[in-house]
Amino acid sequence: MTAVDSRFVEFEGEHAESTPFVRKYLFSTDHKIIGIQFLISSLLFMIIGGSLAMLVRWQLAWPDAMAALHPVPLLGKWLNWPGGVMPSDFYMMIVTMHATVMIFFVVIPLLVGAFGNYLIPLAIGARDMAFPFLNGLVFWIGMPAAAIMLSGFFLPAGAAQTGWTSYPPLSAIHQAAHWLPYIVPVGFADRLADLLRVHNALLASPWGLTPLLMVFVGFALVLGFVCVNSFRLGIASIIASVVIIFGGAFLLTQGVQYVAYDGQSCWFLSLIILGTASTLAAVNYLTTIITLRCPGMDLFRMPLTLWTLFVTSMLVLLATPVLAADLLMNLLDHQAILLGNSAYRLTSFFEPSYWVNSNVPQANSGGGYALLHQHLFWFYSHPAVYIMILPAMGMVSDIISCFSRKPIFGYRPMVYATCAIAFLGFTVWAHHMFQSGMNPTLGTAFSLATFLIAVPSAIKTFNWLATLHRGNIHFAVPMCFALAFVCMFVIGGLSGIFMASTPVDAYVHDTYFVIAHIHYVLFGASMFGIFAAIYFWYPKMFGRMMSNWLGYVHFILTFVFFNLTFFPMHILGMEGMPRRYAGYLNISLFAGLQPMNQFITMMAFSLGVSQIFFVINFLGSWIWGKKAPANPWLSNTLEWTDASSPPPHGNFARIPIVYRGAYEYSSPLVAEDYLPQSRKL
Amino acid sequence: MFPPSINFSHYYTPTDSHPWAFLAMSWWLPQNHSATGVEIDRLFLVIFVICAIVMLLVFLLMGIFLWRYRHRENQRATYTHGNTRMEMAWTITPAVILLGLAVWSTKVWDRYRIADAEPPADAAKILVIGQQFKWNIVYPGPDGKFGRYLVFPKDSDAKWPDGSKFMNYTGPRDVPAEQVQSVIGQYIDQVDPLGKDFDDPDGKDDDWKSSLGRAMDVPFGRPVQILLTSKDVIHSFSIPEFRVKLDALPGMMGTISLTPVGDGTLSSDRAKLNRQRHSLDEIAEMLKNPANADVLIAIDESDKSEGAESTPAGWRFATTDSHHHKVTIMRDGMGFFVSDDPKRDTISRLKAIGVKSAMVYRPGYYDIVCQQLCGQGHYTMQGEMYVISDQEYAEKYEGKK
């Protein structure tokens, strides 16, 4: 694979028509198709993650004794829970999986995968990514990762239950199936296997047929992508492909069964695979932005969306390998071999000497350091928080500037603030660990860095405000979401200051205050930014306009119910209510908070239901939407001004030449209120 | 006998509340009972005020801009790319404020975690060992020193730690290899759950035998140094009303301190009210003491006066829900609420609707909760802390008469 320098080559349009369907729309290497694939798959995962959140809220509103009056609908009956009461380890499982799915399979893929892919080549005036094959491969590698993650649900003891942070030594303990006695065979494939009496013959491991099929299909898709893009069409290549796809997927699935035998090991394995894919993607994005910018597109003429994606890719490249290494160590710690009746661990990176689990000493554990995982994990996961917000900041900057018809206020300060956040983002990880038992002196340094990282965030907020000042503000749907982003980010950012202060953190740490904070940043900011971006770029992606009316309804309901759901959580946190509890009635200090927990649940369900308007709008507009013009928002950037909606294969008829920055709105040089980057005066 | 079932739901069974019932709750931190907590609360308040001002300022400005500069016919935005002076202003101002907060935080932190790690010689010491899903509370005895703990027998040891025979084996080395792990497990279960080093002279007088899940007593007005570790996974030792929180790490020893101070902090004062029926006048008198803030009040049919026409039928419960004397009254899942701050005067409103007396529930202990996910029983991992007088503590745990 070499970077194709197509800058000065005129694009010959025949290629697109001669591409077979599978290579054009399914196993495509076109960045636009891959971006849309990321978008759709992440939105589907959002349905899973959202449903898990609803289950969490159901349990918190009616825990323990109260569950008798409010048994969990559907699931309670299906899994035969006595009285419909959710077992506490099932609760831990859905909490863990909600966070995991939302972070790793929804927000990061949406921001970096979907919009990164779709926008980078279009907005820098390139025909495609630097490594198109790698680009497709990254998406398809996500499939087995997702399959392995979800297959945890179908293993005997369920998926991972140790929180999305998976702190060892808890995560080193093999999962026991507390709710196994109540569970019925887990899926149609198992019933089919029972029916055909192949169950026992096939399954020597705890893996049922359903998860095996899921993982098999996941690997088959990756190999399918590789084969389709490596072989020319012909009978021999079809036979070879079939052999490689089915044989390879079979062998890989067998391998997975040896490595992962409970939800926790699935969790580790899945994220190792996904982390590797993200690292590859970051290399691709960086190479593309550095080498494939069209003539005239200086770094400091790039729209802020690209700047943030550029910086985000650096974060991914530098941080994700650390996570992958850490998870690999965890996976090894989690593995054990049986010698006689005694289980021996493969490694002991995180387990101390004399480590006891349920009063059974873990014979060969020792010398490990439990805090090491936390350091490595947060060394990735704190930058990951910025991976999940920076691209949204960039896109919101573009949207606010466009709908204010005014250049972004302080373009260079915005860029420098982005870089400062990224740099400081690597120096604050241990603020997640102030109360972890690490040396308290360390807390001082990390506290200072954490206070400082609020400064570039403040710069960005004030620049957004100043952009609105003396603008000509149009309240289109994307603009509404972008403005809500700013408001929610202000609340989420300010509540972070409480956690930056070490002594105050001693009180609010691990309470619902943190839950409120993370949801204001990840949902209130990132997801609102993503919604803004979807409403903004949908016409470009699908060539259709979205319904304004449905968009406004979706916005208002989401905004109202989001705040009613998550703002009260600050107050719960101030009362000291701990997170990750399956119920609070048994503690006198928190039992009285139940009315608020019930209120939050009602609002959370309303928030969930409000998303139906988005689904209708998204799917309906695809079919019935008005045809979109090339530049419906009268924007300046190349994807709007130089490509049709949707852009053809190869993006541009002729590679554009850029004469100015991306924010020349209301320029005195022209009569209209926008001046495209590529327009020669 | 401990552990008693501290299941509050026995006498406190909330039903579905009115959607807006939470408005009657306290919206501020629970009352603090520790010396360091005073500083933490003050810092919290200052950060809260600063954040509230910044938030309102940003929202106000945004509101004004959105209204003032909304799109109108023939309006053109001002063409500007920025203003370096403004950028400097809104970079330096937050930086100065944040640095100030950072310095103040560090000062409090130094006292709270670094200076308190070496408390005065008269400090009471307590060793807390977390395990799934209980806290072990160990007192050092008259010598004020702890022996070694969490030194569990290994396969290769010739003798059991306490020197006796166990299951006819003189030591783990004699046990056949295929059984050794389970025999050691049983030994830990039955004889030595904390892995005590029986040879350590400092540990001879330790009060450790009934440590599992017992209540923790602390002396009033004296610094208490809590040594914290864990047997299996990471737990977090947290007492919200004392602003104390630290993770208990297997293989490491942490230190955290608290000094119980303030009126009504003694557990016996708190317990006086517990599970007694009081008239509303008595309750009003009690509520005047700030330490009695977090009192639960339950009202049922028998609390009503006979001819109280305005009383809604089917009382379920009422609560002065923690800390600010607020009273929530629920009935049949619909409920309404009244509040006891002086302006709204709950007590007289309760009287007005025909309530004569109420049952007062308020445990005499402080909740110890685990705030680090430690397994499926995580949410049941709770303990009780009692604040007893210094003298009682010295007699009970330090062998002083």
Boltz contact constraints between the chains, C-beta under 6 A:
constraints:
  - contact:
      token1: [A, 65]
      token2: [B, 9]
      max_distance: 6.0
  - contact:
      token1: [A, 88]
      token2: [B, 376]
      max_distance: 6.0
  - contact:
      token1: [A, 89]
      token2: [B, 376]
      max_distance: 6.0
  - contact:
      token1: [A, 163]
      token2: [B, 373]
      max_distance: 6.0
  - contact:
      token1: [A, 167]
      token2: [B, 234]
      max_distance: 6.0
  - contact:
      token1: [A, 169]
      token2: [B, 233]
      max_distance: 6.0
  - contact:
      token1: [A, 170]
      token2: [B, 233]
      max_distance: 6.0
  - contact:
      token1: [A, 340]
      token2: [B, 178]
      max_distance: 6.0
  - contact:
      token1: [A, 341]
      token2: [B, 178]
      max_distance: 6.0
  - contact:
      token1: [A, 342]
      token2: [B, 181]
      max_distance: 6.0
  - contact:
      token1: [A, 352]
      token2: [B, 250]
      max_distance: 6.0
  - contact:
      token1: [A, 352]
      token2: [B, 251]
      max_distance: 6.0
  - contact:
      token1: [A, 354]
      token2: [B, 150]
      max_distance: 6.0
  - contact:
      token1: [A, 354]
      token2: [B, 152]
      max_distance: 6.0
  - contact:
      token1: [A, 355]
      token2: [B, 250]
      max_distance: 6.0
  - contact:
      token1: [A, 356]
      token2: [B, 152]
      max_distance: 6.0
  - contact:
      token1: [A, 356]
      token2: [B, 231]
      max_distance: 6.0
  - contact:
      token1: [A, 356]
      token2: [B, 232]
      max_distance: 6.0
  - contact:
      token1: [A, 357]
      token2: [B, 232]
      max_distance: 6.0
  - contact:
      token1: [A, 359]
      token2: [B, 185]
      max_distance: 6.0
  - contact:
      token1: [A, 359]
      token2: [B, 188]
      max_distance: 6.0
  - contact:
      token1: [A, 359]
      token2: [B, 189]
      max_distance: 6.0
  - contact:
      token1: [A, 360]
      token2: [B, 185]
      max_distance: 6.0
  - contact:
      token1: [A, 361]
      token2: [B, 152]
      max_distance: 6.0
  - contact:
      token1: [A, 361]
      token2: [B, 184]
      max_distance: 6.0
  - contact:
      token1: [A, 370]
      token2: [B, 249]
      max_distance: 6.0
  - contact:
      token1: [A, 405]
      token2: [B, 77]
      max_distance: 6.0
  - contact:
      token1: [A, 406]
      token2: [B, 77]
      max_distance: 6.0
  - contact:
      token1: [A, 407]
      token2: [B, 81]
      max_distance: 6.0
  - contact:
      token1: [A, 409]
      token2: [B, 82]
      max_distance: 6.0
  - contact:
      token1: [A, 410]
      token2: [B, 82]
      max_distance: 6.0
  - contact:
      token1: [A, 410]
      token2: [B, 87]
      max_distance: 6.0
  - contact:
      token1: [A, 413]
      token2: [B, 87]
      max_distance: 6.0
  - contact:
      token1: [A, 435]
      token2: [B, 245]
      max_distance: 6.0
  - contact:
      token1: [A, 435]
      token2: [B, 246]
      max_distance: 6.0
  - contact:
      token1: [A, 435]
      token2: [B, 247]
      max_distance: 6.0
  - contact:
      token1: [A, 436]
      token2: [B, 247]
      max_distance: 6.0
  - contact:
      token1: [A, 437]
      token2: [B, 247]
      max_distance: 6.0
  - contact:
      token1: [A, 437]
      token2: [B, 249]
      max_distance: 6.0
  - contact:
      token1: [A, 437]
      token2: [B, 252]
      max_distance: 6.0
  - contact:
      token1: [A, 437]
      token2: [B, 254]
      max_distance: 6.0
  - contact:
      token1: [A, 440]
      token2: [B, 113]
      max_distance: 6.0
  - contact:
      token1: [A, 440]
      token2: [B, 114]
      max_distance: 6.0
  - contact:
      token1: [A, 444]
      token2: [B, 106]
      max_distance: 6.0
  - contact:
      token1: [A, 447]
      token2: [B, 105]
      max_distance: 6.0
  - contact:
      token1: [A, 448]
      token2: [B, 102]
      max_distance: 6.0
  - contact:
      token1: [A, 451]
      token2: [B, 98]
      max_distance: 6.0
  - contact:
      token1: [A, 451]
      token2: [B, 102]
      max_distance: 6.0
  - contact:
      token1: [A, 454]
      token2: [B, 98]
      max_distance: 6.0
  - contact:
      token1: [A, 455]
      token2: [B, 94]
      max_distance: 6.0
  - contact:
      token1: [A, 455]
      token2: [B, 95]
      max_distance: 6.0
  - contact:
      token1: [A, 458]
      token2: [B, 94]
      max_distance: 6.0
  - contact:
      token1: [A, 459]
      token2: [B, 91]
      max_distance: 6.0
  - contact:
      token1: [A, 462]
      token2: [B, 90]
      max_distance: 6.0
  - contact:
      token1: [A, 465]
      token2: [B, 61]
      max_distance: 6.0
  - contact:
      token1: [A, 468]
      token2: [B, 65]
      max_distance: 6.0
  - contact:
      token1: [A, 469]
      token2: [B, 65]
      max_distance: 6.0
  - contact:
      token1: [A, 470]
      token2: [B, 69]
      max_distance: 6.0
  - contact:
      token1: [A, 470]
      token2: [B, 78]
      max_distance: 6.0
  - contact:
      token1: [A, 471]
      token2: [B, 69]
      max_distance: 6.0
  - contact:
      token1: [A, 471]
      token2: [B, 77]
      max_distance: 6.0
  - contact:
      token1: [A, 472]
      token2: [B, 71]
      max_distance: 6.0
  - contact:
      token1: [A, 472]
      token2: [B, 75]
      max_distance: 6.0
  - contact:
      token1: [A, 472]
      token2: [B, 77]
      max_distance: 6.0
  - contact:
      token1: [A, 473]
      token2: [B, 69]
      max_distance: 6.0
  - contact:
      token1: [A, 473]
      token2: [B, 70]
      max_distance: 6.0
  - contact:
      token1: [A, 473]
      token2: [B, 71]
      max_distance: 6.0
  - contact:
      token1: [A, 474]
      token2: [B, 71]
      max_distance: 6.0
  - contact:
      token1: [A, 490]
      token2: [B, 55]
      max_distance: 6.0
  - contact:
      token1: [A, 490]
      token2: [B, 58]
      max_distance: 6.0
  - contact:
      token1: [A, 494]
      token2: [B, 51]
      max_distance: 6.0
  - contact:
      token1: [A, 494]
      token2: [B, 55]
      max_distance: 6.0
  - contact:
      token1: [A, 497]
      token2: [B, 47]
      max_distance: 6.0
  - contact:
      token1: [A, 498]
      token2: [B, 47]
      max_distance: 6.0
  - contact:
      token1: [A, 501]
      token2: [B, 105]
      max_distance: 6.0
  - contact:
      token1: [A, 502]
      token2: [B, 105]
      max_distance: 6.0
  - contact:
      token1: [A, 502]
      token2: [B, 109]
      max_distance: 6.0
  - contact:
      token1: [A, 503]
      token2: [B, 40]
      max_distance: 6.0
  - contact:
      token1: [A, 503]
      token2: [B, 43]
      max_distance: 6.0
  - contact:
      token1: [A, 503]
      token2: [B, 105]
      max_distance: 6.0
  - contact:
      token1: [A, 503]
      token2: [B, 108]
      max_distance: 6.0
  - contact:
      token1: [A, 503]
      token2: [B, 109]
      max_distance: 6.0
  - contact:
      token1: [A, 503]
      token2: [B, 112]
      max_distance: 6.0
  - contact:
      token1: [A, 504]
      token2: [B, 43]
      max_distance: 6.0
  - contact:
      token1: [A, 504]
      token2: [B, 44]
      max_distance: 6.0
  - contact:
      token1: [A, 506]
      token2: [B, 245]
      max_distance: 6.0
  - contact:
      token1: [A, 507]
      token2: [B, 40]
      max_distance: 6.0
  - contact:
      token1: [A, 507]
      token2: [B, 243]
      max_distance: 6.0
  - contact:
      token1: [A, 510]
      token2: [B, 371]
      max_distance: 6.0
  - contact:
      token1: [A, 571]
      token2: [B, 27]
      max_distance: 6.0
  - contact:
      token1: [A, 574]
      token2: [B, 29]
      max_distance: 6.0
  - contact:
      token1: [A, 576]
      token2: [B, 240]
      max_distance: 6.0
  - contact:
      token1: [A, 578]
      token2: [B, 369]
      max_distance: 6.0
  - contact:
      token1: [A, 578]
      token2: [B, 371]
      max_distance: 6.0
  - contact:
      token1: [A, 580]
      token2: [B, 373]
      max_distance: 6.0
  - contact:
      token1: [A, 581]
      token2: [B, 379]
      max_distance: 6.0
  - contact:
      token1: [A, 582]
      token2: [B, 379]
      max_distance: 6.0
  - contact:
      token1: [A, 583]
      token2: [B, 379]
      max_distance: 6.0
  - contact:
      token1: [A, 585]
      token2: [B, 9]
      max_distance: 6.0
  - contact:
      token1: [A, 586]
      token2: [B, 7]
      max_distance: 6.0
  - contact:
      token1: [A, 586]
      token2: [B, 8]
      max_distance: 6.0
  - contact:
      token1: [A, 587]
      token2: [B, 367]
      max_distance: 6.0
  - contact:
      token1: [A, 587]
      token2: [B, 382]
      max_distance: 6.0
  - contact:
      token1: [A, 588]
      token2: [B, 8]
      max_distance: 6.0
  - contact:
      token1: [A, 588]
      token2: [B, 363]
      max_distance: 6.0
  - contact:
      token1: [A, 589]
      token2: [B, 367]
      max_distance: 6.0
  - contact:
      token1: [A, 591]
      token2: [B, 8]
      max_distance: 6.0
  - contact:
      token1: [A, 591]
      token2: [B, 12]
      max_distance: 6.0
  - contact:
      token1: [A, 592]
      token2: [B, 319]
      max_distance: 6.0
  - contact:
      token1: [A, 592]
      token2: [B, 321]
      max_distance: 6.0
  - contact:
      token1: [A, 592]
      token2: [B, 322]
      max_distance: 6.0
  - contact:
      token1: [A, 594]
      token2: [B, 14]
      max_distance: 6.0
  - contact:
      token1: [A, 595]
      token2: [B, 17]
      max_distance: 6.0
  - contact:
      token1: [A, 595]
      token2: [B, 21]
      max_distance: 6.0
  - contact:
      token1: [A, 595]
      token2: [B, 22]
      max_distance: 6.0
  - contact:
      token1: [A, 596]
      token2: [B, 22]
      max_distance: 6.0
  - contact:
      token1: [A, 596]
      token2: [B, 25]
      max_distance: 6.0
  - contact:
      token1: [A, 598]
      token2: [B, 17]
      max_distance: 6.0
  - contact:
      token1: [A, 599]
      token2: [B, 19]
      max_distance: 6.0
  - contact:
      token1: [A, 599]
      token2: [B, 22]
      max_distance: 6.0
  - contact:
      token1: [A, 666]
      token2: [B, 76]
      max_distance: 6.0
  - contact:
      token1: [A, 666]
      token2: [B, 77]
      max_distance: 6.0
  - contact:
      token1: [A, 666]
      token2: [B, 79]
      max_distance: 6.0
  - contact:
      token1: [A, 667]
      token2: [B, 79]
      max_distance: 6.0
  - contact:
      token1: [A, 668]
      token2: [B, 79]
      max_distance: 6.0
